[in-house]
């Protein structure tokens, strides 16, 4: 055990005392795993000041594999859109397992208990629809990011998992960047007769020479969710280039390129 870990209960207890004395804090909230630290703070504050203070613990949120979520583990879910987008928040809750989804509906939504019970009854009859997970994801996302955030999450879900061209066309630049955080962005000029091969090479998405050509003919390239196998196919507005002036190029399974067309 490190010195920092050994002293942690004392440091957190003093933190509670400082917040109480300087900011009037009387309640400390934490996960179940913080019970000992919170109790240390409670005892210190009550002995030093004689004031009644309180500690509240809540069940830990875990990943789908049962691991604790947090900054240390590197898998934290944030309320800040810059750190966790509405789509990522929605997908986190929609992936929850059956054994925790009812508890999360009670913890994180304001749905009446009778409605939650009905949702779970319907789920028992049609588990393949993932009804409770979708309702949980929708309620939490709407609570955190508002109705616009929920609609954004649904658009991103349709674009990524259902290859919806309509959803892709309606996405803003911010949503595209959030959905494809690791994607390479490029701005290109559309030239007359420009082909799929030209696009891939200008975006530096395929290697030069025969290997890049074969990447397309072997089915490794798609544009806006549609696979393209003819490198000489000429780019068409409305098909390869969406009405919002964007093309989503994918090479392989995970390599995305967001192409923004100039002066269409």
N, C-alpha and C positions, 0 to 999 in steps of 0.2 A: 504494500500500500504506500503510495506516495504521500509526501507531507501535505500537498495541496488537498488530496482526497481525505486525509486524516482530519484536517482543519476545516473542511467544508461545512459541517454542521455549525461550528462556532461562527464562521464567517457569515453564513446565511442568517443565523440568529441575530448577529450584530446589525446586519443589513435591515432586518425587520425592525429592530430597535431604532435605528437611525430614521427610517421612514416614518415610524410612529411619532418620534419626538419632533421631527422637522416638517412633516407633511400630514400629520394626523392620521396616518394609515392604521387601520385596526383589523384588517382582514388580509390574510395571505392565502393565495390560491395556487394549487399545484397538483401534479399527478399523484397517483397512489404511491409511486416510488419515492416521493418527497415527504412522506409522512414523518420520518424521523427528523429531518431538517426543519420542518414546520413546527414540530413539537418543541424542538430546541429554541426556536424563536419565540414561541408562545410562553415558555417557561422564563426566558430571559426578560421579556417585556413585562410580564406580570410581576416578577420579583423586583425589577428595577423601578417600575412606575406605579404598580398597584392597579393599573387600568385593565379592564376586561378586553382582551383581544381574541381573535378567532382565526382558526385555520380551516380551510375547506380543501378536500382532495377530490379529484374526479378520476374516473377510469382512464387508463392510458389508451391512446389510439395507436394501433399497430398496423404494419403493412399487411398485405395479403399473405405473406409468409410468416406472420406472427412476430416480426422484429419491431422493436420500439422505434417510433418516429422521432427525429430530432436533428438539430444542427450537427451534433457530434457524429451521428450515424450517416449524415449526408443525405438523408431522405425526408427532410422536413417538408411539410405542406404549409405554404404561407398564405396569408390573407392579402398580401400586397401583390397586385397584378404583375408588377415587374419581376417578381420572383416565382410566382405560380400563376399562370394564366387561367382565365375562366375555363378553357378547354382542359387544362391539366387538372384543375380542381374537380371538374365534372367527371373526368375519367377515373380519378382516384376513388371517388365514392361509387361510381357505377361498377367498379371491379370488386367491391366488397363481397365476401363470402356469405352464404345463407346464415351461418351460425352467429354473425354479428350484426346483420343488417337491421333486424328489428330493434336491437339495443341502440343502434345509431340513429334510427328514425325517432326514437324517444329522446335521445340526448341532444340531437342537433337540429331538430325541426320543431315547429309549433303545431304540428298536426294533432288533432284530438286522438286520444287513445283508442276510441271506438273506430276511427278511420284507419289507424295503423293496424288494428286487429283485422279489419276487413281486407286491407292490402295483403296481409300475410295469409289470410284464408284463400284469397284468389291465387296467391303465389303457390300454395300447396296444390292447387288444381292445374296451374299452367306455369311450372317452374322455368320452362324454356323461354319465357318472355322477359324474365328478369325484372318484373314489375316493381318490387320494393327497391331494388338498386337504382333503377331509373328515376323513381320518385324521390329517393333520398338525394341523388346527385342533383336533380332539378331544384329541390327545395334549398339545399345548402348553397348551390351556385347563385341562385336568385337572392338569397339572404345576404351573401357576401358581395356580389357584383351587380345586383339589380337585374331587372328583366332584360336589359340590353346585354349584360354579361352572359345570361343564360342563352339568349338567342345566338350570341357569338359562339358559345360552346357547342351548340347544336349544329351550327353551320360548319364549324371545323370538324365535327364528328362525321357529318355527311360527306364532306370533301375528302377526308382521309380514309374512312373505313367503308364508304359506300360509293366512292368514285363519282360523286355527284358534281357534274360540270356546272349546274346551276348554282350550287352552294359555293363552288370555287369562284365563280364570276361575281358573286355578291360579297366576297370577302374583302376587307380593307387591307391596306399595307400592314397595319399593326397586327391584324389577325394572321396574315401570312407569315410574318416574322415570328409570332408566338408559336404557331403550329409547326413551323419548320425552323426551329432555332439554330440547327446546325447547317442549314442550307446555305449554299453559296448564292449570292445575288449578283446579277449582271444586267447592264443596260446595253441594248443592242439596237441598231438601225435595221429595219426590214428592207432588204434589197430585192429587186425584181428577180423572180426565179429562185429565191433562197430555198434550199432543201433542208431536210432533217439532218443530213450529214453536215451541212454548213453550220447549222445551229449548234450541234453537239461540239463541233470543233471550235467555234467562236466562243462558246461557253467553257472551253477547256474541260469538257465532261468526258471525253474519250481520248485515248492516245492517237497520235498520228499514225498513218500507215494502215496496212491490212487488218491489224488487230482491232482497231477502232471501228472499221467498216463491219467486221464480223460481229462486233458487239451489238450492232443494230440488227443485222440479218438473223442473229441467233435469238432475237426477242428480248434483249436486255435493256431496251430503251422504251420508255413510254412518255407521252406528252398529254398532260391534263387527264391522266388516268387511263388513256387508251394506248395500247402497245402499238409500236410502229416497227415494221420489219423491213421496209424498203427505204434504204438510205437516200434514194433519189426522189422521194416524195416531196413535192413542192409545198411549202407552208401555206395554209389557207386561213384567212380571217374567219373567225367564228368556230373554227374546229381546232386548229393548232394554236391560234392566238385568240384569247377570250375577249369579250367586249370591254373588259376593264383594262385591256392593254397588257395582260400578263400571260405568260406561259409557265406551267409547272412541268419541268423536265425531271424525269427520274431515270437514273442509270443504275442498274442492279436493283437490290432490294431497299437500300437505305440511303443512297446518294441522291439528294434533291438539289435542284438548281431553280431559283426563282428568276425568270427572265422578264424584265420590264422593257417593253418596246417603245421606242421614241419616235415621235412624229408619224404616227400611223395615218 
